Amino acid sequence: MTLALASPAAGPLTLDQALELAEKNHPQFQVAAAMLEAAQAGITTARAYPNPEAGILAGHQRARVPGTVPGPVQVYSFSQPLETRKVRETRILAAELGKSASEFAQAEARIMVRSLVRQAFFLALRRKSELELAAGNQKLVEDLKRRIEVQVSVGEAARLELTRAEAEAAIARTSTKSAQLRLVTALAALRAAINIPQDEEIDPGGQLDPAASLPPLSALRTELEQNYPALRQSESEIRRADLRLQNELALRTPQPTLRSEYEHQPDVATYRVGVSLPVPLWNKRQGPVGEAAAALRLANSTLRLRRLELFAQLESAYGRYLVASQQLAIYEEGVLKQAEAALQAAEAAYRFGERGVIEVLDAQRVLRGARLDFLNAQYDRQAALIDLQQLRAADLRDTRP
């Protein structure tokens, strides 16, 4: 069966629309839902009782000994395997914990996909802004080159200045083409994140999130420890592995089978009822018990490893957010204004013949670098904020840091 994919509406693609499309289209949600269905079916399997076994044997009795009556013989048998209470309880509890782990995995999938969409969306916005900066810088350089061409043609400027301007214009055009290529790549990643056809046109539009007031890092660690579903999933897997070990140990106790038979002979009928037990002589379940014990150790190690990785990611995102915020404050406090004023002064001095074109080109380059650094700091802070939202499981609580 082919799934019909939802597509973005006409006009700029907003972040909310992108998240909605991902909810409808992304296969990771279907994967998580299928795993949850399988876990629910696993509970049904664990609660099922062993099936009984019925049998019939038929034959004919011949008289070889005096007094034996010849005739047909039938034997009817029935057996019902029984389970000890410990075996059944541990199996059911392990299956129920499997469902709990699948629910946490589904929540983890939702967080990961929505974070992926946010990162792809803002990366596309970042590339659009870079292209706008590159195109604006190219326009400034091209305008300056045209003015120099006029001055050279009337003999007011040297040919060397035009050569320098032409070289700078070529660099600016190359930068614009590179920015266009990066935008195409970012849009392709966004289409993949929301799972829409790669040939469908999209134009993301939106604003960056405002600056957030973050709690201390220690409080964020506690919040992550309490809320992040991957840790809850690992804890469920530990309890599940422990129950599996208990189940394997309980299976060392022989599980009885209740048996009954009815034998009909031409001259007599016989009834028999009894219980049979397997004798653990050769197979004492050392292998399954060892495997379950190893699985329990693996689950414990996985939880410790996962916690270590998440704490490292949290510390990294927290540090990146603070550094980017400091960089933005520096640029907003005067770096951009100073770079703009320096360019205006260089252009004025060039018009009056006090400076050459090289000073104007240098000033333009400084302003372009300052604007690009400011843009990068803005989106670096946004990327760090998205990571913090993910680690705080904000999508499960509908809150933002």
C-alpha positions as CSV (number, residue, x, y, z in Angstrom):
1,M,0.0,0.0,0.0
2,T,1.3,3.5,-0.9
3,L,0.9,6.3,1.6
4,A,-0.2,9.6,0.3
5,L,2.2,12.3,1.5
6,A,1.0,15.6,2.7
7,S,2.5,18.6,0.9
8,P,3.1,22.2,2.0
9,A,0.5,24.8,1.2
10,A,1.2,27.6,-1.2
11,G,3.3,30.5,0.2
12,P,6.3,30.5,2.6
13,L,6.7,27.3,4.6
14,T,6.5,28.1,8.3
15,L,8.1,26.1,11.1
16,D,4.7,24.9,12.4
17,Q,3.7,23.7,8.9
18,A,7.0,21.9,8.6
19,L,6.5,20.1,12.0
20,E,3.0,19.2,11.0
21,L,4.2,17.7,7.7
22,A,6.8,15.7,9.5
23,E,4.2,14.4,11.9
24,K,2.2,13.1,9.0
25,N,4.9,12.0,6.6
26,H,8.0,10.9,8.5
27,P,8.5,7.1,8.5
28,Q,10.1,7.2,11.9
29,F,6.7,7.7,13.5
30,Q,5.3,4.7,11.6
31,V,8.3,2.6,12.8
32,A,7.7,3.6,16.4
33,A,4.0,2.9,16.1
34,A,4.7,-0.6,14.7
35,M,7.1,-1.3,17.5
36,L,4.5,-0.3,20.1
37,E,1.9,-2.6,18.3
38,A,4.4,-5.5,18.5
39,A,5.0,-4.9,22.2
40,Q,1.3,-4.9,22.8
41,A,1.0,-8.2,20.9
42,G,3.9,-9.5,23.0
43,I,1.8,-9.0,26.2
44,T,-1.0,-11.1,24.6
45,T,1.6,-13.7,23.8
46,A,3.0,-13.7,27.4
47,R,-0.5,-14.0,29.0
48,A,-1.5,-17.0,26.8
49,Y,-1.6,-20.4,28.5
50,P,0.1,-23.4,27.0
51,N,-2.2,-25.4,24.7
52,P,-3.2,-28.9,25.8
53,E,-2.5,-31.9,23.7
54,A,-5.0,-34.6,22.8
55,G,-4.4,-37.9,21.1
56,I,-6.1,-41.1,20.0
57,L,-4.6,-44.5,19.2
58,A,-6.7,-47.3,17.6
59,G,-5.8,-50.9,16.9
60,H,-7.0,-54.5,17.1
61,Q,-6.4,-57.1,19.8
62,R,-5.9,-60.7,18.7
63,A,-6.4,-63.6,21.0
64,R,-3.2,-65.5,21.5
65,V,-3.6,-66.4,25.1
66,P,-6.6,-68.4,26.3
67,G,-9.1,-66.1,27.9
68,T,-8.1,-63.0,25.9
69,V,-11.0,-61.5,24.0
70,P,-10.1,-60.3,20.5
71,G,-11.5,-57.0,19.2
72,P,-10.8,-53.3,18.6
73,V,-8.7,-51.3,21.1
74,Q,-8.7,-47.5,21.5
75,V,-6.5,-45.3,23.7
76,Y,-7.5,-41.7,24.3
77,S,-4.9,-39.3,25.9
78,F,-5.0,-35.8,27.1
79,S,-2.1,-33.7,28.5
80,Q,-2.0,-30.1,29.8
81,P,1.4,-28.4,30.4
82,L,1.4,-26.4,33.6
83,E,3.5,-23.4,34.6
84,T,4.7,-22.4,37.9
85,R,3.5,-19.0,39.1
86,K,7.0,-17.5,39.0
87,V,7.5,-18.4,35.4
88,R,4.2,-16.9,34.3
89,E,4.5,-13.7,36.4
90,T,8.0,-12.8,35.2
91,R,7.1,-13.5,31.6
92,I,4.1,-11.2,31.7
93,L,5.8,-8.4,33.6
94,A,8.7,-8.5,31.1
95,A,6.3,-8.2,28.2
96,E,4.5,-5.2,29.9
97,L,7.9,-3.5,30.4
98,G,8.6,-4.1,26.8
99,K,5.5,-2.1,26.0
100,S,6.6,0.6,28.4
101,A,10.0,0.7,26.7
102,S,8.3,1.0,23.3
103,E,6.2,3.9,24.5
104,F,9.4,5.7,25.6
105,A,10.9,4.9,22.2
106,Q,7.9,6.4,20.5
107,A,8.3,9.6,22.6
108,E,12.1,9.6,21.8
109,A,11.2,9.3,18.1
110,R,8.9,12.3,18.3
111,I,11.5,14.4,20.0
112,M,14.3,13.4,17.6
113,V,12.2,14.0,14.4
114,R,10.9,17.4,15.6
115,S,14.4,18.5,16.5
116,L,15.7,17.3,13.2
117,V,13.0,19.3,11.4
118,R,13.8,22.5,13.4
119,Q,17.5,22.2,12.7
120,A,16.9,21.7,9.0
121,F,14.4,24.5,8.9
122,F,16.6,27.0,10.5
123,L,19.6,25.8,8.5
124,A,17.6,26.7,5.4
125,L,16.8,30.1,6.8
126,R,20.5,30.5,7.6
127,R,21.5,29.7,4.1
128,K,18.9,32.1,2.7
129,S,20.3,34.9,4.9
130,E,23.8,34.1,3.8
131,L,22.7,34.3,0.2
132,E,21.1,37.7,0.8
133,L,24.3,38.9,2.4
134,A,26.4,37.6,-0.4
135,A,24.1,39.1,-3.0
136,G,24.1,42.5,-1.2
137,N,27.9,42.5,-1.0
138,Q,28.1,41.6,-4.7
139,K,25.8,44.5,-5.5
140,L,28.0,46.9,-3.5
141,V,31.2,45.7,-5.2
142,E,29.6,45.8,-8.7
143,D,28.4,49.4,-8.0
144,L,31.9,50.4,-6.9
145,K,33.4,48.7,-10.0
146,R,31.1,50.6,-12.3
147,R,32.0,53.9,-10.7
148,I,35.7,53.1,-11.1
149,E,35.2,52.2,-14.7
150,V,33.7,55.7,-15.3
151,Q,36.6,57.3,-13.5
152,V,39.2,55.3,-15.4
153,S,37.4,56.2,-18.7
154,V,37.7,59.9,-17.9
155,G,41.2,59.6,-16.6
156,E,40.4,60.3,-12.9
157,A,41.6,56.9,-11.7
158,A,44.4,54.5,-12.5
159,R,43.8,51.3,-14.4
160,L,45.2,49.3,-11.4
161,E,42.2,50.3,-9.2
162,L,39.8,48.9,-11.8
163,T,41.8,45.7,-11.9
164,R,41.5,45.4,-8.1
165,A,37.7,46.1,-8.2
166,E,37.2,43.6,-11.0
167,A,39.0,40.9,-8.9
168,E,36.9,41.8,-5.9
169,A,33.7,41.6,-8.0
170,A,34.8,38.1,-9.3
171,I,35.3,37.0,-5.7
172,A,31.9,38.4,-4.7
173,R,30.2,36.5,-7.6
174,T,31.9,33.3,-6.6
175,S,30.7,33.8,-3.0
176,T,27.1,34.3,-4.2
177,K,27.2,31.1,-6.2
178,S,28.6,29.2,-3.2
179,A,25.8,30.6,-1.1
180,Q,23.3,29.4,-3.7
181,L,24.7,25.9,-3.6
182,R,24.6,25.8,0.2
183,L,20.9,26.9,0.1
184,V,20.0,24.2,-2.4
185,T,21.7,21.6,-0.2
186,A,19.8,22.9,2.9
187,L,16.5,22.9,1.1
188,A,17.1,19.3,0.1
189,A,17.8,18.3,3.7
190,L,14.6,20.1,4.8
191,R,12.5,18.2,2.2
192,A,14.0,15.0,3.5
193,A,13.3,15.9,7.1
194,I,9.6,16.5,6.4
195,N,9.5,13.7,3.8
196,I,8.2,15.5,0.7
197,P,9.3,14.9,-2.9
198,Q,12.7,16.4,-3.7
199,D,11.3,18.2,-6.8
200,E,8.7,20.1,-4.8
201,E,9.4,23.8,-4.4
202,I,9.5,25.1,-0.8
203,D,10.4,28.5,0.5
204,P,10.9,28.5,4.3
205,G,10.1,31.7,6.1
206,G,10.1,32.6,9.8
207,Q,11.8,34.3,12.7
208,L,14.4,33.1,15.1
209,D,13.4,32.3,18.7
210,P,14.0,35.1,21.2
211,A,16.8,34.9,23.7
212,A,16.0,32.5,26.6
213,S,16.8,32.8,30.3
214,L,18.3,29.4,31.0
215,P,18.4,27.8,34.5
216,P,21.8,26.6,35.9
217,L,23.4,23.7,34.2
218,S,22.9,21.5,37.3
219,A,19.1,22.1,37.1
220,L,19.1,21.2,33.4
221,R,20.9,17.9,34.2
222,T,18.3,17.1,36.8
223,E,15.5,17.9,34.3
224,L,17.1,15.7,31.6
225,E,17.5,12.9,34.1
226,Q,13.8,13.1,35.0
227,N,12.2,13.8,31.6
228,Y,14.3,12.5,28.8
229,P,12.5,9.4,27.4
230,A,15.7,7.6,26.2
231,L,16.8,7.3,29.9
232,R,13.4,6.1,30.9
233,Q,13.5,3.5,28.1
234,S,16.9,2.3,29.2
235,E,15.6,1.9,32.8
236,S,12.6,-0.1,31.5
237,E,15.0,-2.3,29.6
238,I,17.1,-2.9,32.7
239,R,14.0,-4.0,34.7
240,R,12.9,-6.1,31.7
241,A,16.3,-7.8,31.4
242,D,16.2,-8.5,35.2
243,L,12.7,-10.1,34.8
244,R,14.0,-12.2,31.9
245,L,16.8,-13.4,34.1
246,Q,14.3,-14.3,36.9
247,N,12.2,-16.1,34.3
248,E,15.2,-18.2,33.1
249,L,16.1,-19.0,36.7
250,A,12.5,-20.0,37.4
251,L,12.5,-22.3,34.3
252,R,15.2,-24.3,36.0
253,T,12.4,-25.7,38.1
254,P,10.9,-28.5,36.1
255,Q,7.5,-27.5,34.8
256,P,4.9,-30.3,35.3
257,T,2.5,-31.7,32.7
258,L,-0.8,-33.2,33.8
259,R,-1.7,-36.3,31.8
260,S,-4.7,-38.6,31.6
261,E,-5.5,-41.6,29.5
262,Y,-8.5,-43.8,28.8
263,E,-7.9,-47.2,27.3
264,H,-10.8,-49.3,25.9
265,Q,-10.2,-53.0,25.3
266,P,-12.9,-55.5,24.2
267,D,-13.3,-56.8,27.7
268,V,-12.0,-54.0,30.0
269,A,-11.6,-50.3,30.3
270,T,-8.7,-48.6,32.0
271,Y,-8.4,-45.0,33.3
272,R,-5.0,-43.4,34.2
273,V,-4.2,-39.9,35.6
274,G,-0.7,-38.7,36.4
275,V,1.9,-36.0,36.3
276,S,5.2,-36.0,34.4
277,L,8.2,-33.9,35.1
278,P,11.2,-33.3,32.8
279,V,14.5,-34.4,34.5
280,P,17.2,-31.6,34.2
281,L,20.0,-34.1,33.8
282,W,21.8,-32.9,30.7
283,N,20.4,-29.4,30.1
284,K,20.3,-27.3,33.2
285,R,19.7,-24.1,31.3
286,Q,23.2,-22.7,31.9
287,G,23.2,-21.1,28.5
288,P,19.9,-19.2,28.7
289,V,20.6,-18.1,32.2
290,G,24.1,-16.9,31.2
291,E,22.6,-15.0,28.2
292,A,20.0,-13.4,30.3
293,A,22.6,-12.3,32.9
294,A,24.8,-10.8,30.1
295,A,21.8,-9.0,28.7
296,L,21.2,-7.5,32.2
297,R,24.8,-6.3,32.4
298,L,24.5,-4.9,28.9
299,A,21.3,-3.0,29.8
300,N,23.0,-1.4,32.8
301,S,26.0,-0.4,30.8
302,T,23.8,1.0,28.0
303,L,22.0,3.2,30.6
304,R,25.3,4.5,31.9
305,L,26.7,5.2,28.4
306,R,23.5,6.9,27.3
307,R,23.5,9.1,30.4
308,L,27.1,10.0,29.8
309,E,26.4,10.9,26.2
310,L,23.3,13.0,27.0
311,F,25.1,14.9,29.7
312,A,28.0,15.7,27.3
313,Q,25.5,16.9,24.7
314,L,23.7,19.0,27.3
315,E,26.9,20.6,28.5
316,S,28.0,21.3,24.9
317,A,24.6,22.9,23.9
318,Y,24.6,25.0,27.1
319,G,28.2,26.2,26.4
320,R,27.4,27.0,22.7
321,Y,24.3,28.9,23.7
322,L,26.2,31.1,26.2
323,V,29.1,31.7,23.8
324,A,26.8,32.6,20.9
325,S,24.8,35.0,23.2
326,Q,28.1,36.7,24.3
327,Q,29.1,37.1,20.6
328,L,25.7,38.6,19.7
329,A,26.0,41.1,22.6
330,I,29.4,42.2,21.4
331,Y,28.2,42.7,17.8
332,E,25.0,44.5,19.0
333,E,26.9,46.8,21.3
334,G,28.9,48.4,18.4
335,V,30.9,46.2,16.1
336,L,28.4,46.3,13.3
337,K,27.9,50.1,13.7
338,Q,31.6,50.6,13.7
339,A,32.1,48.5,10.6
340,E,29.4,50.5,8.8
341,A,30.8,53.8,9.9
342,A,34.3,52.7,8.7
343,L,32.9,51.9,5.3
344,Q,31.1,55.2,5.0
345,A,34.3,57.0,6.0
346,A,36.3,55.1,3.4
347,E,33.8,55.8,0.7
348,A,33.7,59.5,1.5
349,A,37.5,59.7,1.6
350,Y,37.6,57.9,-1.8
351,R,35.2,60.3,-3.3
352,F,37.3,63.2,-2.2
353,G,40.5,61.6,-3.4
354,E,42.0,61.1,0.0
355,R,42.0,57.3,-0.1
356,G,42.4,54.7,-2.8
357,V,39.9,51.9,-3.8
358,I,41.8,49.4,-1.8
359,E,40.7,51.1,1.5
360,V,37.1,51.0,0.3
361,L,37.4,47.3,-0.6
362,D,39.0,46.5,2.8
363,A,36.2,48.3,4.6
364,Q,33.5,46.4,2.6
365,R,35.3,43.2,3.4
366,V,35.3,44.0,7.1
367,L,31.6,44.9,7.1
368,R,30.8,41.7,5.2
369,G,32.7,39.6,7.7
370,A,31.1,41.4,10.6
371,R,27.6,40.8,9.2
372,L,28.3,37.2,8.4
373,D,29.8,36.6,11.9
374,F,26.7,38.2,13.4
375,L,24.4,36.0,11.3
376,N,26.4,32.9,12.3
377,A,26.2,33.8,16.0
378,Q,22.4,34.2,15.7
379,Y,21.9,30.8,14.1
380,D,24.5,29.1,16.3
381,R,22.5,30.3,19.3
382,Q,19.3,29.0,17.6
383,A,20.9,25.6,17.0
384,A,22.0,25.4,20.6
385,L,18.5,26.3,21.8
386,I,17.0,23.6,19.7
387,D,19.4,21.0,21.2
388,L,18.5,22.2,24.7
389,Q,14.8,21.9,23.9
390,Q,15.4,18.4,22.7
391,L,17.4,17.4,25.8
392,R,14.7,18.9,28.1
393,A,12.0,16.9,26.2
394,A,10.2,20.2,25.5
395,D,8.1,18.6,22.8
396,L,6.5,16.3,25.4
397,R,5.6,19.1,27.7
398,D,4.8,21.8,25.2
399,T,7.2,24.2,26.8
400,R,10.3,26.0,25.7
401,P,13.4,27.0,27.6
